[in-house]
Amino acid sequence: MDRKVNDFDYTNQTNPVSGFLLSRHSCHQLSAPAPQADHLELILRAALKAPDFQTLRNYRFLIAENDGLFRLGQKMANAARTENKTNEIIRRVALMPSRAPMVITIVATPKKNKHVSALDQILCAASAVLMMQLTALSLGYNGIWRSGWMMQSRALHQELHLQPEDQIVGFLYLGTPLTHEKVPAPATDPYAYTEWL
Ligand SMILES: Cc1cc2nc3c(=O)[nH]c(=O)nc-3n(C[C@H](O)[C@H](O)[C@H](O)COP(=O)(O)O)c2cc1C
């Protein structure tokens, strides 16, 4: 099917929601303030609105701010030590959570279900991450979804007292944008990523 791709300006103010979504971007440099109680509640409520087959809500959020960031860094450093990482890496991971005033570790706990696969349940938790990031952005904050080797590190799972079936789907760093990062341009031709069946 032949379609014109540039005949509609999605960032047009007459369509503020699509404009917001199309100008969405992450932010690496974050400072205080972190989302405060009322805003954090909205962010968590949005997470719970993620598409969820049978509304299982087989996920939870481990929130770190203030001293919690230090504790998370220590747990990451302990995990790196257990995994025989170099001193340089151990030092570096200890400081990772301090890159933002709030870090939310999103944990999916897929359970056996006749209709909802483990993958579905993990994808649901991942959708919750994006819901949180978008809601934070709408409230004037921003953040970045991070992963890395620690996501699968058994040693970190133990440090966080996770169960064997738990899976970390991301570390969402949240805060107030420190610099105005360049907003990436929307894809010029979204149909380059599609196929018609
Ligand atoms: C599951 C997942 C894991 C990611 N892990 C990292 C990461 O560890 N480090 C990183 O710099 N970006 C990571 N990213 C990408 C960033 O979150 C971000 O999307 C990327 O920097 C592109 O910026 P944008 O969101 O403004 O387009 C990850 C994204 C996803 C979806």
Ligand as a Chemical Component Dictionary entry (heavy atoms), coordinates in Angstrom:
data_LIG
# 
_chem_comp.id                   LIG 
_chem_comp.type                 NON-POLYMER 
_chem_comp.pdbx_formal_charge   0 
_chem_comp.three_letter_code    LIG 
# 
loop_
_chem_comp_atom.comp_id 
_chem_comp_atom.atom_id 
_chem_comp_atom.alt_atom_id 
_chem_comp_atom.type_symbol 
_chem_comp_atom.charge 
_chem_comp_atom.model_Cartn_x 
_chem_comp_atom.model_Cartn_y 
_chem_comp_atom.model_Cartn_z 
_chem_comp_atom.pdbx_ordinal 
LIG C1  C1  C 0 15.311 -2.686 27.890 1  
LIG C2  C2  C 0 16.165 -1.473 27.655 2  
LIG C3  C3  C 0 17.420 -1.400 28.235 3  
LIG C4  C4  C 0 18.239 -0.294 28.032 4  
LIG N1  N1  N 0 19.471 -0.231 28.647 5  
LIG C5  C5  C 0 20.249 0.850  28.483 6  
LIG C6  C6  C 0 21.493 0.974  29.178 7  
LIG O1  O1  O 0 21.875 0.119  29.979 8  
LIG N2  N2  N 0 22.250 2.068  28.949 9  
LIG C7  C7  C 0 21.838 3.058  28.079 10 
LIG O2  O2  O 0 22.572 4.037  27.912 11 
LIG N3  N3  N 0 20.660 2.971  27.433 12 
LIG C8  C8  C 0 19.860 1.915  27.618 13 
LIG N4  N4  N 0 18.645 1.833  26.970 14 
LIG C9  C9  C 0 18.275 2.876  26.004 15 
LIG C10 C10 C 0 17.823 4.160  26.679 16 
LIG O3  O3  O 0 16.817 3.903  27.627 17 
LIG C11 C11 C 0 17.287 5.165  25.636 18 
LIG O4  O4  O 0 16.105 4.692  25.076 19 
LIG C12 C12 C 0 18.311 5.433  24.540 20 
LIG O5  O5  O 0 19.395 6.133  25.117 21 
LIG C13 C13 C 0 17.718 6.238  23.361 22 
LIG O6  O6  O 0 17.261 7.477  23.801 23 
LIG P1  P1  P 0 15.764 7.960  23.563 24 
LIG O7  O7  O 0 14.902 7.167  24.513 25 
LIG O8  O8  O 0 15.821 9.426  23.851 26 
LIG O9  O9  O 0 15.399 7.685  22.134 27 
LIG C14 C14 C 0 17.786 0.764  27.196 28 
LIG C15 C15 C 0 16.514 0.696  26.629 29 
LIG C16 C16 C 0 15.713 -0.406 26.849 30 
LIG C17 C17 C 0 14.331 -0.449 26.244 31 
# 
loop_
_chem_comp_bond.comp_id 
_chem_comp_bond.atom_id_1 
_chem_comp_bond.atom_id_2 
_chem_comp_bond.value_order 
_chem_comp_bond.pdbx_ordinal 
LIG C1  C2  SING 1  
LIG C2  C3  SING 2  
LIG C2  C16 DOUB 3  
LIG C3  C4  DOUB 4  
LIG C4  N1  SING 5  
LIG C4  C14 SING 6  
LIG N1  C5  DOUB 7  
LIG C5  C6  SING 8  
LIG C5  C8  SING 9  
LIG C6  O1  DOUB 10 
LIG C6  N2  SING 11 
LIG N2  C7  SING 12 
LIG C7  O2  DOUB 13 
LIG C7  N3  SING 14 
LIG N3  C8  DOUB 15 
LIG C8  N4  SING 16 
LIG N4  C9  SING 17 
LIG N4  C14 SING 18 
LIG C9  C10 SING 19 
LIG C10 O3  SING 20 
LIG C10 C11 SING 21 
LIG C11 O4  SING 22 
LIG C11 C12 SING 23 
LIG C12 O5  SING 24 
LIG C12 C13 SING 25 
LIG C13 O6  SING 26 
LIG O6  P1  SING 27 
LIG P1  O7  DOUB 28 
LIG P1  O8  SING 29 
LIG P1  O9  SING 30 
LIG C14 C15 DOUB 31 
LIG C15 C16 SING 32 
LIG C16 C17 SING 33 
# 
